[in-house]
């Protein structure tokens, strides 16, 4: 009789649709690789005809064929791939390991150096911070000292500033030089004193502008300048009489050309003013003026400090409403004022 043909189903094996499993290399050790697990839903089982129950049929094989196969059992496991280093030769592998060791050692030294620098930096910063704080504190102290010194100087100057009083000295000089007698109204003042003081004021104010001289070398001073000086000294109500000029003085009035002929004359032997104080009295300003003689050491420069006036007078000043300048309205004896008070 003809024997029935042997099929894979009779051995309990399932036919796989993955034909690549047959070409995969054998696993190390000579073991046969398992078939890969089925991807997704396993395909339909190959239709193998059941052997007919009869003579020559193996009952156990038939039972194994009828038992359902699980996906894990029906598909062999995927083979393990070799490591990357397995493909390198032994020498190359040792060189790679040596390079990796050197790199790790270099990184370790760098980390150690960075840690040491980080440990040193705070101390440097603290030293720099202390030095910077000391410098800032020193500058602050210097600034405070400078401000205190400046404020003290300004206060001292404000308390000792007498520039306003010295300005009065310049204004009063032509009058004090004449050592006038006291008066309460300019109409009661000595006319020669008024004229002489006016001539001196014109010369002091415009002396550099006068460059005309007569045949005797006397300076020619215009009459209008002397008239303006009289008004500046004694106000708009001052009566000016140039024809009353004294004959024994250093100037001469020329009525033909309305000029004064002034002979060079020194004022060193005359009094000069030194204003001691000023006070307001209604609309007027009252000055206490000292008369400094020619022999005073302060005047000659031999002594310092303040002069020692030989006497004191009070000058009463009013303001000219037209020119907004002050002028002398009265001269009083300082001793008489004390007696009256």
C-alpha positions in Angstrom: 0.0 0.0 0.0 1.1 3.5 -0.5 2.0 5.4 2.7 0.3 8.8 3.4 2.5 11.8 2.5 4.1 13.5 5.6 3.2 17.1 6.2 4.5 19.8 8.6 1.1 19.9 10.3 1.5 16.4 11.3 4.7 17.4 13.4 2.8 20.1 15.2 4.4 23.0 13.3 2.6 25.9 11.7 3.6 27.3 8.3 4.9 30.9 8.7 4.3 33.6 6.1 7.6 35.3 7.0 10.1 33.9 4.6 13.0 36.0 5.9 13.3 33.8 9.0 14.9 31.1 6.9 17.8 33.4 6.0 18.7 34.7 9.4 22.1 33.6 10.8 22.2 31.0 13.4 22.5 32.1 17.0 25.8 31.8 18.8 26.3 28.4 20.4 24.8 26.6 17.4 21.2 27.1 18.6 18.6 27.5 16.0 17.0 31.0 16.1 13.4 31.3 16.9 11.0 32.6 14.4 10.0 36.3 14.8 6.9 37.0 16.6 3.9 37.7 14.4 3.2 41.4 13.8 -0.4 42.3 14.4 -3.1 39.7 14.1 -1.8 36.3 13.1 -2.8 35.3 9.7 -5.1 32.4 9.0 -3.8 29.1 9.8 -2.7 27.1 6.8 -5.3 24.8 5.7 -3.9 21.3 6.1 -6.3 18.5 5.5 -6.9 16.4 8.5 -5.7 12.9 8.0 -8.4 10.5 7.9 -8.8 8.3 10.9 -7.7 5.0 9.8 -5.0 2.7 9.6 -1.5 4.1 9.8 -2.6 7.4 11.4 -0.7 8.7 14.5 -3.3 9.6 17.1 -0.9 11.9 19.1 0.1 13.8 15.9 -3.6 14.3 15.1 -4.3 15.6 18.6 -1.3 18.0 18.3 -2.6 19.2 15.0 -6.1 19.8 16.4 -4.7 21.8 19.4 -4.7 25.6 18.8 -1.3 27.2 18.7 -0.7 30.5 20.7 1.1 33.4 18.9 4.1 33.0 21.2 4.5 29.4 20.5 3.8 29.7 16.8 6.4 32.5 16.2 10.1 32.1 17.1 11.9 35.0 19.1 14.0 37.6 17.3 17.8 37.0 17.4 19.9 39.3 19.6 22.1 41.8 17.6 25.8 42.0 18.4 27.2 45.0 20.4 28.9 47.9 18.6 32.3 47.1 20.1 32.0 43.5 19.0 32.6 44.7 15.4 35.9 46.5 16.4 39.2 44.8 16.5 40.9 44.2 19.8 43.5 46.9 19.2 41.0 49.5 18.2 38.8 48.7 21.2 41.8 49.2 23.6 42.6 52.6 21.9 39.0 53.7 22.2 39.0 52.8 25.9 42.3 54.6 26.4 41.0 57.8 24.8 37.8 57.6 26.9 40.0 57.3 30.0 42.2 60.3 29.1 39.1 62.4 28.3 37.6 61.4 31.7 40.8 62.3 33.5 41.0 65.7 31.7 37.4 66.5 32.7 38.2 65.5 36.2 41.2 67.8 36.4 39.2 70.7 34.9 36.4 70.1 37.4 39.0 70.2 40.2 40.5 73.4 38.9 37.1 75.0 38.5 36.2 74.0 42.1 39.5 75.5 43.4 38.9 78.8 41.5 35.3 78.9 42.8 36.6 78.5 46.3 39.2 81.3 45.8 36.9 83.8 44.1 34.7 84.7 47.1 37.8 85.6 49.2 39.0 87.9 46.4 35.7 89.5 46.1 35.6 90.0 49.8 39.0 91.7 49.7 38.0 93.8 46.8 34.7 94.7 48.5 36.5 95.8 51.7 38.9 98.0 49.7 36.1 99.5 47.7 34.0 100.2 50.8 37.0 101.8 52.5 37.6 104.0 49.5 34.0 105.1 49.4 34.0 105.8 53.1 37.2 107.9 52.7 35.7 109.9 49.8 32.5 110.4 51.8 34.5 111.8 54.8 36.5 114.0 52.5 33.3 115.3 50.9 31.8 116.0 54.3 34.9 117.8 55.5 35.0 119.9 52.3 31.3 120.9 52.6 31.8 121.8 56.3 34.8 123.9 55.5 33.0 125.6 52.6 30.0 126.3 54.7 32.2 127.7 57.5 34.0 129.9 55.0 30.8 131.2 53.6 29.4 132.0 57.0 32.6 133.7 58.1 32.5 135.8 54.9 28.9 136.7 55.4 29.6 137.8 59.0 32.7 139.8 58.1 31.8 141.0 54.6 32.1 144.8 54.6 32.1 145.3 50.8 28.9 147.4 51.0 30.5 149.7 53.6 33.6 150.1 51.6 31.4 151.1 48.6 30.1 154.0 50.8 33.8 155.0 51.4 34.4 155.5 47.7 31.3 157.6 47.4 32.0 159.8 50.5 35.7 160.4 49.8 35.4 163.8 47.9 33.3 165.2 50.8 35.2 163.8 53.7 38.4 165.2 52.2 36.9 168.7 52.8 36.2 168.0 56.5 32.8 169.8 56.2 30.8 171.3 59.0 27.6 169.6 60.0 24.4 170.7 58.3 20.8 169.4 58.2 19.9 170.8 54.7 22.1 171.2 51.6 21.0 174.9 51.4 22.8 175.4 54.7 26.1 173.8 53.6 29.2 175.7 52.8 29.1 176.7 49.1 32.9 176.4 48.7 32.9 172.9 50.2 30.1 171.9 47.8 32.0 173.2 44.8 35.4 171.8 45.8 33.9 168.4 46.5 32.1 168.4 43.1 35.4 169.2 41.3 37.1 166.3 43.1 34.3 163.9 42.2 34.5 164.9 38.5 38.3 164.4 38.5 38.1 161.0 40.3 35.3 159.8 38.0 36.5 161.1 34.6 40.2 161.9 35.2 41.5 159.5 32.6 39.3 161.0 30.0 40.7 164.5 30.4 43.6 165.0 28.0 43.4 168.8 27.3 45.6 171.2 29.1 46.1 174.9 29.1 49.4 176.8 28.6 50.2 176.4 32.3 49.7 172.6 32.2 46.4 172.7 34.1 43.8 170.1 33.2 40.7 171.4 31.5 37.5 170.0 33.1 34.1 170.8 31.5 31.6 172.6 33.6 28.9 170.0 32.9 30.9 167.3 34.6 31.3 169.3 37.7 27.5 170.1 37.7 26.7 166.4 37.4 29.1 165.6 40.2 27.4 168.1 42.5 24.0 166.6 41.8 25.3 163.1 42.4 26.8 164.1 45.8 24.1 166.4 47.2 21.0 165.7 45.2 18.9 167.6 42.7 18.3 170.5 45.0 22.0 171.4 45.2 22.7 175.0 44.3 25.8 175.1 42.2 27.8 178.4 42.0 31.0 178.0 39.9 31.7 181.7 40.0 32.2 181.5 43.7 35.4 179.4 43.4 38.0 180.5 46.0 41.2 182.2 44.7 43.6 180.3 46.8 42.6 176.8 45.8 44.0 174.3 43.2 41.3 175.0 40.5 40.0 178.1 38.7 36.7 178.6 36.8 37.0 180.1 33.3 33.6 181.8 32.5 34.6 182.4 28.8 34.6 178.7 27.8 32.7 177.3 30.9 35.6 175.1 32.1 37.6 174.6 35.2 41.4 174.7 35.1 42.6 172.2 37.6 46.2 172.2 38.9 47.6 168.8 39.8 47.1 168.4 43.5 47.7 165.5 45.9 45.0 164.3 48.4 47.4 162.4 50.6 47.2 165.0 53.4 43.4 165.0 53.6 41.1 162.8 55.6 39.6 159.6 54.0 36.4 157.9 55.2 36.0 154.6 56.9 32.4 153.6 57.2 31.8 151.7 60.4 28.1 150.9 60.3 24.9 151.7 58.5 21.3 151.7 59.6 17.9 152.6 58.2 15.8 155.4 59.6 12.5 155.8 57.7 13.3 156.6 54.1 16.9 157.5 54.9 20.1 155.6 55.5 22.3 156.7 58.4 26.1 156.0 58.1 28.6 156.2 60.9 31.8 157.4 59.2 35.2 157.6 60.7 37.8 160.1 59.6 41.2 158.5 59.1 44.2 160.9 59.1 47.2 160.7 56.8 49.4 159.5 59.6 47.4 156.4 60.4 49.4 153.2 60.0 46.5 151.4 58.3 46.5 154.1 55.6 50.3 153.9 55.1 50.3 150.1 55.0 52.5 149.7 58.0 49.8 148.2 60.2 47.1 145.7 59.7 43.5 145.2 60.9 41.3 148.3 61.0 42.2 152.0 61.1 41.9 154.2 64.1 39.8 157.2 63.0 40.4 160.5 64.8 36.7 161.3 64.8 33.3 160.1 63.7 30.4 161.8 61.8 27.0 160.7 60.7 26.0 161.0 57.0 22.3 160.9 56.2 21.6 159.5 52.7 18.4 159.8 50.7 17.4 158.2 47.3 17.0 160.3 44.2 13.7 159.1 42.7 14.7 160.1 39.2 18.1 158.3 39.1 17.5 155.8 41.9 20.8 156.7 43.4 21.6 157.9 46.9 22.9 161.4 47.8 24.0 163.2 51.0 21.1 165.2 52.6 22.7 166.0 56.0 25.9 165.7 57.9 25.7 165.4 61.7 28.3 165.4 64.4 28.4 161.9 66.1 29.1 163.3 69.6 26.2 165.8 69.4 23.8 163.0 68.5 24.9 161.0 71.5 24.4 164.0 73.7 20.9 164.6 72.3 19.9 161.0 72.9 
